[in-house]
Amino acid sequence: MSLAGQVAHLVLRRLVQLIWVLPATALAAFLLLALSPIDPIDAYIDQAVARLGEEQRALIAARWGFDQPVWQQALTWLGRIATGDFGWSSVFNAPVAAVIVERAGTSLSLMAGAFVVSGLIGFSLGLAAGTYPGSWLDRAIVFYALTLASAPTFWIALVLIAVVGVELGWAPTCCALPLGVLREEATLADRLSHLALPMVTLAVLGVAQVTLHTRARQVEVMESDYARLSLAHGDPRWRVGLTHGVKNAALPAIVLHAAHLGELFGGSILAEQAFAYPGLGQATVLAGLRGDAPLLLAIALVAVLLVFLGNLIADVLHRLIDPRYQEMGHQEREGA
C-alpha cells in the first residue's frame, strides 16, 4: 500500500473507532453525573432552595426531565444528540449547542496560541540543552522544565496576575475584552492584550514535555556519526546542533505536541477560570458548580473530539515523517 493509501486507511479506521467511542463516552459521562451526590435542582436554584416547595420542585424536575428514570434519561439524551439536539443549558438559559459555538472560538484561539508558543519555546530550549549536554545550560533548562511539569495551573495563573498584571501592569487580568466594550467594537489589540496572560499560563505548562523530549532527541543527534563528522571538520557546535537538530528533532516534537492536545484543553479549564476568560473551560466550571448536566455532557464530547483530533494528527504525521513508511511506499511504487 502506498503512503497516501496508508494515511487514508488510518484516517478511515480512526473515524470508525470514533463512531462507537463517542456514544460510549457519552453514556459513561451520563452515568457518572447520575451517580453524583449533587442534586441538579438544588444546584440550579442555589440559595432559593430553602423557599422551594415540593410542587415547584416537581415542575422544575419535569421541565428538565429529572423526574424520569436514569436509563430513560440516558436514552432520551443519546437520541437527541444523534439529531444534533444537545439540550438546554440551565446555567446560561440557552441551547447547549449555542453556548458551545459561542465559546468555542474563544477557547480555540487560547489553545492555538498556547500550542504554538509552548511548542516554539519548548523546542528551542530542548535544542539548546541537547546540544550542550551536561553543561550548566543543560542543567538549568532541565531543572526549569521539571519545575514547570509539577507546577499547578492555577498557581502559575495567580503568579502572573500578581506580578505581570498588578505589579507591572503590562497586561489585563480579566475577561476576553475590555469591560464595557462590545465584541463588534473590540480591536485586535484589545483581544490580544486580554489573551496574553491566559495564553502564557497555558503555554508554560506545555513547555516542559516538549523541552525534555527534544533534549533527549538532540542528544542522540549530537552523538550520531554525521554530527561527529561535522564537528571533526571544525564546524561550531552550535551550528551543528542547529543544522542537524532542526532537521531530525523538529517533526518528532510536533508529533508529541499534537498528541497532548487533550491535556491542553484540560489546562485551559483552570486558566480560563483564573482569568474569567469566557471560553469552554470557564463554562465547564460553571456547569459543574450549578449541576448543568446537558452542558457538561456536551463539553465532555468536545474534549473527546479534541483528544481524537490530536491523536489523529500525531498518527498521520508519524506516518508521513517515519522513513520506514516512506520506504514502504517507495518500494511499492517501484514494484508497480
N, C-alpha and C positions, 0 to 999 in steps of 0.2 A: 504494500500500500504506500502511495506517495505521501510526502509530508503534509500536503494540503488535505489529503484523504484522512490521515491520522487525526489532524486537528478537527476536521468536520465530524469524524466518528466520536471523538472525545466530547465535543460540544453536544452532540445529539444524545450521547449516553448520560451526560450530566443533566440535560433537560428532562430526560425520562425519570431520573432519580428525583428531580425537583417535584415532579407530579405527585409522588407519594410522600415526599419529605414535608411539603407544606401542610397537607391535611393532618399528618401525624403530629407535627409540631403544634399546629393549631389546637388539636384535641388535647395534647399534653398540657399546653398552657391553660386551656379552659378548665381542665380538671384541677390543676394547681390553684387557680383562682377560686374554684368552687370549694376547695378544702381550706382556703384561707380563713383565719378567725375574724377577719374584718367583715363587718356587715355593710354591704354597699349602700343600703338605705341610710344607716346611721352616719356613714362617711359622707354621703351626699348632703344630708340635712345639717350635719355638723352640730353646732350649739343649739339649734332649734329642736333637737331630737327629744328633749325633755318635755316639750309642749306638744309633741306629735301624738295624736290619738291612734287607736287601732284601726279605725276606719280610714283615716288619712294614710296610714302606713300601707294598708291593703290596696288603696288606689295607686300609690306610687309603685308598689310591687307589681301590680297588674300592668301599669304603663310600661315598665322596663322589662317585664317578663320574668321577674324574680319569683312569681308565685307558681311557676311550673317546675316539675322535677328536673334535676340536673341533667339527666340524659336527654330529656326533651329540649332543654335549653341549648345543649351542645349540638343536637341535630338541627335545630332551627337555625342556629348561628352558622353552622357549616353550610347549610343550604343557601343562606343569604349571601355569604361571601362568595359562593360559587357563581352568583349572578352579579357580583360587584357591589352588593349592599353590605357595608361593614357596620351598620347600625348607627345609633345616635349617641353622641358624647354628652353625658350629663354634666361634665365639668365646663365645657365650652358652649353647651347648648346649641350644638351644630352637628351636621352629619360628620361621622368619623372620617370619611373619605375627604371631605373638605378641609378638616383640621390637618390631616396628613399632607395634603397637597400644599396648603398654605405654609406649613412649617418645614416641609422637606427641603425647599430651596435654601433656607437659612442654614439648616444643618449640613447640607451637602457642600455649600460654599465654605463653611467652617472646616469640615473634614477634608475637603480637597486642598485647601490652603495648608492645613497641618500635615497632610500626606506629603505634599511637595517639599515643604520646609524641613520636616523631620528627615525625609529621605536625603536631601542635599547635605544637610549638616551631618547626619549620621554617616553618610558615605565618605564625606571629606575627612571627618575625624578618624574613621576606621582606616582610611587610606594612609593618613599620616602616621597613625600608631603602628600599622603593619609594615610600613616602610622602614621604621627605626625600632624594631622590637627590642625590648629590654632597656631602652633609653628612658630618661626622665620624662620625655614627652609621652612615650607609650604608657608608662605607669600612671601619669596624670590623667590621660584620656580614659584608660580602663577604670580607674577609680571614679572618675566623673560619670562614666556610663553605668557602672554598678550602683552608684548612689542614686542616679535617676531611676533605675529599674525598680528600686524599692521605695521611691517617694510616692505618697498618695496624691492623687489628682487634686483633691480639694485643698491640700496643704500648699501645693505649688500655686494654685489659684489665689489663695489668701496672701501668700508672699508677694506675688506680682501686684495684687490690688494695693497692698500696704506700701510697697516700695515704688513701683513704677507709676501706679495710678494716683496715690495720695501724696507721698513724699515728693516725688519728682514731677508729677502732673503731666507726664508725657502722653498718656492715653486715657480715654474714658473707661470707667469700670462697670458700666451698666448698660444693658439693652443693646439692640442692634442698630438703633437710630437715635439721634438727639431727642430729648424729651420735647414734645410739642410739635415735632416735625412729621408731616405725613410721609408715607412711603414714596408717593409720587414726587414729592418735593425734595427728597434727600439726594444729595450729590454723591458721586463716587468716593470722594474724600471722606464724607460722613460715614459711609458704610465701611470703608477700610479702617478708619480710626477706631470704630467700635468693634471691628473684627479682630484687631491686633492682639489684645491680651488673651481672649479665649483661644485664638489660634496658636499663640505661643505656648500657652498652658498645655494644649493637646499635642503640639509638636514636640515639646520637651520630653514627653513620655514615650514617644515613638523613636526618639534618637538612639536610645540605649541598644535595642536589639539590632538595629542596622549597623551601628558602630562596631559592636562585638563580632557580628558575622563578617563584616567587611574586613576587619582586622585579621581574623583567622584566615580568610581567603588571601589577603595580601601577604601574609607571612609565607604562605605556600608559594605565591608568585615570586617573591624575592629569593626563595631558595631553589627556584627552578633553574634549569640549565641555561635557558635563553637570558634570564636576568643576570646570572653569574657571568655569562659571556659578555654582556653589555658592560658590567662593572669592570671586568678584566680589561676591556678596551679603553677604560678611563672615563666612561660616562659618569656624571654625578649621580649619587644615589637617589636624590630626589627626582631627577629626570627619569631614571629607570623605573622608579616606583610609580610615577605619574603615567608614563607611556604604557607600561605593561599592566599596571593596576586598573586603569580605566577600561582597558580592553578586556581583561579577564575577570574583574570583580564587580563591574557595574551591573550587568544583567542578572547575575545571581542575587545581588542585593535587591534589585527591583522585584524579582520573583518572591523573595522572602517578605518584602514590604507589602506586596499586594495580598499575600496570604493572611496578613494580620489586619485586614480591613475591618473585620468584625470587632476586633479589640478597639479599634479607633472609635467605633460607634459607642462602645461601652464607656470609653473615657469621656466622650462628648456629653454623656448624661450629667456627670458631676461638674464638668467645665461649664456647661450651659446654666446649670442651677446656680453655680457660684457667681456668675456674671449676669444673671437674669436675662440670658440670651434666649430669645423666643424661638427655639427650634424643637425638634422632636425629643431631644434629651430633657428639656425642661417640661415638655408635655408628659413625658414618662413619669417624672416625679410627681407632678400634679395629679395625674390619673391614678397613680399608686396610693397617694395620700387620701384621695377622695373616692376610692373604690370604683373608678370608671372602667369597668370590665371591657366594654367594646373597644375603647381606645387602647387599653393595654394590650389586648389581643392583636389588634391591627399593627401596633408598633412592634410586637414580637415577630409578626410575619415580615415586617420591613427589615428587622435585624437578620432574620434567616436569609432574606434575599441578598442583603449586603455580604454576609458570610459566603453565600453561594457564589456571588459575583467575584469576590476577592479570590476564592479558591479556583474558580474557573480561569480568571486572568492569569493566576500563577501557573496553573497546569498548561495553559496554552503557551505562555512564554517559555516554560520549561521545554516544551516540545520544539519550539522554534529555535532555541539557543543551544540545546544539547547536541553536540556533534554526532552522537550515536544515531539520533533520529534523522538528522540531515544526511548522514552517510547511508542510512537505510533507503531514504527516498532517492538518493543519487544512484545507488546500485540498481534499484528497480527501474529507473529511467534508462540506465544503460542496458539492462536485460531486455527491456521492451524494444 
